[in-house]
Amino acid sequence: MKALLALENGQVFEGVAAGAAGETSGEVVFNTSLTGYQEVLTDPSYAGQIVTMTAPLIGNYGVSAQDGESRGPQVAGFVMREESRVASNWRSESTLREYLVANRIVAISDVDTRALTRVLRSSGVMRGVIATGATVRGEDLVAKARAARPMAGADLVKDVTCPAPFDWAPADEPGAAVARDLILEPQRRAGRRLKVAAYDLGMKYNILRRFAEHGIDVRVYPATTPAAELMKDHPDGVFFSNGPGDPSALPYVVDNAKVLANADVPVFGICLGHQILAQALGARTFKLKFGHRGTNHPVKHLASGAVEITSQNHGFAVDPATIPDDVEVTHVNLYDDTVEGLKHKSRPIFCVQYHPEAAPGPHDADYLFREFLDAMEARA
């Protein structure tokens, strides 16, 4: 079946339908990961976005229920150069096409993703529409792309956060069945069971898995939960998760982060959580031209000089000129010198822009979970 991808700048890419039939709109972005397409599809941080994979062949190892990072796909749409109709892997349970159709994700393949990525790098990410069917017209879709909701100013967290607080248990989600030899062993485990109160801004399962592996229990709260409610449970630490959309559109989360930043409790943030904590501490954020999305981004740890290869997925960053004097930059991106990590100089508050839990990606930064564990045990 014919499919078209139209961008708001007027460009139209023709291909074939590779998922559900229909039409979808969103911000068109690109991800440079060679593997991990299922984790990308199910990452809530991609809500509202049409994801272009730059790797030339997608779907060759199929899909497994164990590899999802949420209850199901979160992307607005999916773009591929070549879709593998054959899934060859001992863990595979279905093909990628079957998975996309079953979850009603509109996708397009046979697109020149190199050309598309060059457009997005040169002009910046932009709104787009994918539509399937013999009668779809490019000029109609361009008009729809220009009318689509922009990412700047969008609060997408309300669409992906949990509806009510819950205690996370590994047995409650599909990834619990992952064989032990596929799980990264932590650097160390807690000497006693610790409790973390986590704001779900669009949290990935592997963050919860990493907490569990370190001997930490997690109670997950909706993004709108007042800080006072979290503190009633007397957590050993507070966590702000990854998530989608514009951090400046989340004043209700920032206000709670300000309260918790002044509480006697360690606070850790990842990705959107990093941007939220930066705002709570006095900094501002801005939208990047085309963002960072992939599993091979080099980040320098300034204190040690070590370079970590990291997993990233974000379209906004912290403005270094607005960081207050009592906050220290701990990590920088070696591609463009953007801020990748912060910590407060006198309080146990730290955050990183990238994904130390990976899934997909390298494990160079998993030590950050141990550092959060250290901060909680030091407080006890």
DOVEX-165924 format. One line per field, with one value per residue (C-alpha): x, y, z; residue number from 1. Coordinates in nm, 2 decimals, padded with zeros to 4 digits. Each point is the difference from the previous one (the first is absolute). Layout:
N
px <- [X  ...]
py <- [Y  ...]
pz <- [Z  ...]
drenmar <- [NUM  ...]
//
This chain:
380
px <- [00.00  00.12  00.10  00.13  00.19  -00.05  00.19  -00.11  00.27  -00.18  00.22  -00.18  00.16  -00.17  00.02  -00.21  -00.21  00.18  -00.25  -00.36  -00.20  -00.10  00.14  00.21  00.18  00.28  00.35  00.23  00.33  00.28  00.17  00.35  -00.02  00.10  -00.22  -00.27  -00.29  -00.25  00.13  -00.01  -00.36  -00.11  00.19  -00.26  00.25  -00.09  -00.37  -00.11  00.29  00.05  00.33  00.23  00.25  00.33  00.12  -00.08  -00.18  -00.25  -00.19  00.24  -00.01  -00.37  -00.18  -00.01  -00.24  00.31  00.15  -00.27  00.07  -00.36  -00.34  00.02  00.12  00.00  00.12  -00.23  00.14  00.30  00.23  00.24  00.23  -00.06  -00.24  00.11  -00.30  00.20  00.07  00.29  00.07  -00.05  -00.19  -00.22  -00.38  -00.12  00.12  00.03  -00.29  -00.23  00.09  -00.06  -00.34  -00.11  00.08  -00.15  00.33  00.01  00.34  00.17  00.30  00.20  00.07  00.34  00.08  00.34  -00.16  -00.26  00.25  00.21  -00.31  -00.07  00.36  00.02  -00.34  -00.08  -00.26  -00.35  -00.36  -00.10  -00.28  00.00  -00.30  -00.07  -00.22  -00.01  -00.18  00.22  00.13  00.32  -00.13  -00.29  00.24  00.24  -00.29  -00.09  00.36  00.00  -00.31  00.13  00.08  00.36  00.22  00.11  -00.24  -00.16  -00.08  00.00  00.08  -00.37  -00.05  00.26  00.01  -00.16  -00.36  00.07  00.29  00.12  00.28  00.20  00.08  00.22  -00.25  -00.27  00.15  00.11  00.37  00.00  00.05  00.34  00.26  00.26  00.28  -00.15  -00.01  00.29  00.12  00.01  00.32  -00.14  -00.34  -00.15  00.09  -00.37  -00.31  -00.03  -00.31  -00.01  -00.30  00.00  -00.18  -00.13  00.05  00.01  00.23  00.17  -00.03  00.38  00.04  -00.22  00.19  00.33  -00.14  -00.12  00.34  00.17  -00.23  -00.23  -00.38  -00.19  -00.34  -00.10  -00.22  -00.19  00.17  -00.26  00.05  00.08  00.35  -00.15  -00.18  00.33  00.17  -00.28  00.14  00.35  00.20  00.37  00.03  -00.21  00.03  -00.12  -00.03  00.04  -00.30  -00.12  -00.07  00.12  00.13  -00.10  -00.36  00.01  -00.01  -00.20  00.28  00.27  -00.19  00.01  00.37  00.07  -00.16  00.19  00.33  -00.03  -00.10  00.25  00.00  00.23  -00.15  00.10  -00.13  00.04  -00.07  -00.33  00.06  00.34  -00.17  -00.26  00.26  00.21  -00.31  -00.07  00.35  -00.02  00.11  -00.20  -00.03  -00.02  -00.09  00.29  00.00  -00.02  00.06  00.20  -00.15  00.22  00.22  00.35  00.02  00.34  -00.04  00.30  -00.01  00.18  00.13  00.17  00.06  -00.16  -00.21  -00.32  -00.18  -00.37  -00.35  -00.20  -00.35  -00.08  -00.09  00.06  00.31  00.10  00.14  00.34  -00.01  -00.29  00.15  00.03  00.32  -00.10  -00.04  00.29  00.01  00.13  -00.03  00.01  -00.08  00.31  -00.21  -00.12  00.11  -00.36  -00.05  -00.04  00.01  -00.04  00.03  -00.07  00.32  -00.14  -00.31  -00.03  -00.17  00.14  -00.13  00.11  -00.14  00.07  -00.13  00.23  -00.25  00.05  -00.25  00.11  00.36  00.33  00.03  00.29  -00.21  -00.17  00.22  -00.24  -00.25  00.27  00.08  -00.37  00.01  00.31  -00.17  -00.31  00.21  00.22  -00.32  -00.12]
py <- [00.00  00.35  00.23  00.36  00.20  00.38  00.26  00.35  00.15  -00.15  -00.30  -00.33  -00.35  -00.29  -00.36  -00.30  -00.06  -00.21  00.01  00.09  00.16  00.36  00.34  00.15  00.33  00.10  00.15  -00.19  -00.09  -00.24  -00.27  -00.13  -00.33  -00.31  -00.22  00.04  00.10  -00.16  00.20  00.31  -00.07  -00.05  00.29  00.25  00.28  -00.04  00.08  00.24  -00.08  -00.18  -00.18  -00.05  -00.28  00.07  -00.36  -00.14  -00.33  -00.01  -00.29  -00.29  -00.14  00.04  00.10  -00.14  00.08  00.01  00.30  00.26  00.31  00.07  -00.17  00.05  00.22  00.37  00.16  00.19  -00.17  -00.19  00.05  -00.26  -00.04  -00.38  -00.21  -00.35  -00.23  -00.29  -00.01  -00.23  -00.02  -00.26  00.25  00.14  -00.04  00.19  00.21  00.37  00.05  -00.22  00.20  00.34  -00.11  -00.16  00.33  00.22  00.18  00.16  -00.07  00.06  -00.18  00.03  00.36  00.15  00.05  00.14  00.29  00.05  00.01  00.26  00.22  -00.03  00.07  00.30  00.15  -00.14  -00.25  00.10  -00.11  -00.27  -00.24  -00.36  -00.13  -00.32  -00.08  00.03  00.34  00.19  00.33  00.17  00.35  -00.09  -00.16  00.30  00.22  -00.24  00.00  00.38  -00.02  -00.26  00.08  00.12  -00.17  00.33  00.09  -00.35  -00.18  -00.36  -00.13  00.00  -00.26  -00.25  00.03  -00.27  00.06  -00.08  -00.08  -00.36  -00.21  -00.14  -00.37  -00.17  -00.28  00.25  00.07  -00.21  00.07  -00.21  -00.31  00.12  -00.26  00.08  -00.02  00.29  00.23  00.23  -00.07  00.32  00.13  -00.07  -00.04  00.18  -00.11  00.02  00.05  00.36  00.18  00.24  00.22  00.04  00.26  -00.17  00.25  -00.28  -00.24  -00.29  -00.35  -00.04  00.28  -00.20  -00.31  00.16  00.13  -00.35  -00.15  00.24  -00.11  00.31  -00.01  00.25  00.16  00.18  00.32  00.19  00.31  00.23  -00.15  00.27  -00.03  -00.01  -00.32  -00.17  00.10  -00.15  -00.34  00.11  -00.11  -00.04  00.17  00.17  -00.06  00.20  -00.21  00.05  00.11  00.18  00.36  00.34  00.03  00.37  -00.11  -00.19  00.27  -00.23  -00.26  00.27  00.14  -00.34  -00.04  00.33  -00.12  -00.33  00.17  00.17  -00.32  -00.21  -00.28  -00.10  00.09  -00.16  00.09  -00.15  00.17  00.20  -00.04  00.17  00.29  00.03  00.00  00.26  00.23  -00.06  00.10  00.32  -00.08  00.01  -00.23  00.04  -00.20  -00.17  00.02  -00.37  -00.15  -00.30  -00.34  -00.31  -00.24  00.13  00.35  00.08  00.18  00.12  -00.03  00.32  -00.11  -00.31  00.08  -00.33  -00.02  -00.20  -00.13  00.07  -00.06  00.33  00.11  00.36  00.31  00.26  00.10  00.21  00.35  00.01  00.38  -00.02  -00.26  00.16  00.02  -00.27  -00.26  -00.17  -00.15  -00.36  -00.13  00.15  -00.14  -00.03  00.05  00.35  00.09  00.00  -00.06  -00.37  -00.01  00.23  -00.02  00.23  00.11  -00.04  -00.22  -00.37  00.09  -00.11  -00.08  -00.10  00.07  -00.35  -00.35  -00.19  -00.29  -00.03  -00.25  00.04  00.11  -00.04  -00.03  00.24  00.22  -00.26  00.12  00.29  -00.24  -00.10  00.37  00.05  -00.30  00.14  00.33  -00.17  -00.22  00.29  00.18  -00.30]
pz <- [00.00  -00.09  00.28  00.02  00.25  -00.03  00.19  00.08  -00.22  -00.30  -00.06  -00.06  00.02  -00.17  00.13  00.09  00.31  00.26  00.29  00.06  -00.27  00.06  00.07  00.28  00.08  00.23  00.02  -00.24  00.17  -00.07  00.22  -00.09  00.20  -00.19  00.22  00.26  -00.22  00.23  00.30  -00.21  -00.10  00.36  00.16  00.13  -00.07  -00.37  00.05  -00.27  -00.22  -00.33  00.03  -00.29  00.04  -00.18  00.00  -00.34  00.10  00.28  00.14  -00.07  00.35  00.05  00.32  00.35  00.28  00.23  -00.18  00.04  00.20  00.08  -00.05  -00.37  -00.29  00.08  -00.33  -00.22  -00.31  -00.13  -00.31  -00.14  -00.30  -00.03  00.20  00.07  -00.07  00.16  00.38  00.09  00.37  00.27  00.22  -00.28  00.05  -00.31  -00.29  00.03  -00.25  00.20  00.31  -00.16  -00.15  00.33  00.18  -00.27  -00.08  -00.34  -00.16  -00.33  -00.16  -00.33  00.10  -00.08  00.37  -00.08  -00.19  00.26  00.28  -00.19  -00.03  00.38  00.09  -00.24  00.07  00.34  00.10  -00.12  00.00  -00.25  -00.10  -00.11  -00.19  -00.18  -00.30  -00.38  00.01  00.25  -00.14  00.11  -00.01  00.23  00.25  -00.01  00.10  00.29  00.11  00.02  00.21  00.24  00.37  00.04  00.26  00.16  00.28  00.00  00.32  -00.11  00.35  00.09  -00.28  00.12  00.38  00.21  00.12  00.37  00.23  00.01  00.14  -00.29  00.01  -00.26  -00.04  -00.11  -00.34  -00.30  00.05  00.32  -00.21  -00.13  00.06  00.27  -00.25  -00.19  00.30  00.09  00.35  00.22  00.14  00.34  00.18  00.29  00.35  00.09  -00.21  -00.10  -00.12  -00.29  -00.08  -00.38  -00.21  -00.32  -00.27  -00.26  00.17  -00.18  00.16  00.00  00.25  00.24  -00.08  00.09  00.33  00.08  -00.09  00.25  00.28  -00.02  00.03  -00.21  00.05  -00.32  00.01  -00.27  -00.13  00.17  00.35  00.26  00.15  00.35  -00.09  -00.10  00.32  00.21  -00.09  00.13  -00.30  00.01  -00.33  -00.27  -00.37  -00.31  -00.31  -00.37  -00.21  -00.31  -00.10  00.11  00.35  00.02  -00.04  00.33  00.27  00.23  00.00  00.04  00.30  00.17  -00.09  00.18  00.32  -00.02  -00.08  00.34  00.19  00.18  -00.26  -00.29  -00.34  -00.34  -00.34  -00.35  -00.34  00.05  00.37  -00.05  -00.17  00.27  00.28  -00.19  -00.02  00.37  00.09  -00.21  -00.35  -00.33  -00.29  -00.38  -00.30  -00.20  -00.38  -00.05  00.35  00.11  -00.07  -00.02  00.19  -00.08  00.14  00.17  00.33  00.21  00.38  00.09  00.35  -00.13  -00.37  -00.09  -00.32  00.02  -00.31  00.08  -00.11  -00.06  -00.09  00.04  -00.20  00.27  00.21  00.29  -00.08  00.16  00.03  00.24  00.24  00.35  00.19  00.26  -00.28  -00.17  -00.36  00.04  -00.36  -00.35  -00.34  -00.22  -00.32  00.08  00.35  00.13  00.37  00.08  00.38  00.31  00.37  00.28  00.19  00.35  -00.03  -00.11  -00.33  -00.34  -00.35  -00.35  -00.34  -00.14  00.09  00.24  00.00  -00.38  -00.16  -00.27  00.04  00.18  00.38  00.05  00.23  00.22  00.28  00.05  00.16  00.25  00.07  00.08  00.22  00.18  00.06  00.15  00.23  00.11  00.11  00.20]
drenmar <- [1  2  3  4  5  6  7  8  9  10  11  12  13  14  15  16  17  18  19  20  21  22  23  24  25  26  27  28  29  30  31  32  33  34  35  36  37  38  39  40  41  42  43  44  45  46  47  48  49  50  51  52  53  54  55  56  57  58  59  60  61  62  63  64  65  66  67  68  69  70  71  72  73  74  75  76  77  78  79  80  81  82  83  84  85  86  87  88  89  90  91  92  93  94  95  96  97  98  99  100  101  102  103  104  105  106  107  108  109  110  111  112  113  114  115  116  117  118  119  120  121  122  123  124  125  126  127  128  129  130  131  132  133  134  135  136  137  138  139  140  141  142  143  144  145  146  147  148  149  150  151  152  153  154  155  156  157  158  159  160  161  162  163  164  165  166  167  168  169  170  171  172  173  174  175  176  177  178  179  180  181  182  183  184  185  186  187  188  189  190  191  192  193  194  195  196  197  198  199  200  201  202  203  204  205  206  207  208  209  210  211  212  213  214  215  216  217  218  219  220  221  222  223  224  225  226  227  228  229  230  231  232  233  234  235  236  237  238  239  240  241  242  243  244  245  246  247  248  249  250  251  252  253  254  255  256  257  258  259  260  261  262  263  264  265  266  267  268  269  270  271  272  273  274  275  276  277  278  279  280  281  282  283  284  285  286  287  288  289  290  291  292  293  294  295  296  297  298  299  300  301  302  303  304  305  306  307  308  309  310  311  312  313  314  315  316  317  318  319  320  321  322  323  324  325  326  327  328  329  330  331  332  333  334  335  336  337  338  339  340  341  342  343  344  345  346  347  348  349  350  351  352  353  354  355  356  357  358  359  360  361  362  363  364  365  366  367  368  369  370  371  372  373  374  375  376  377  378  379  380]
//
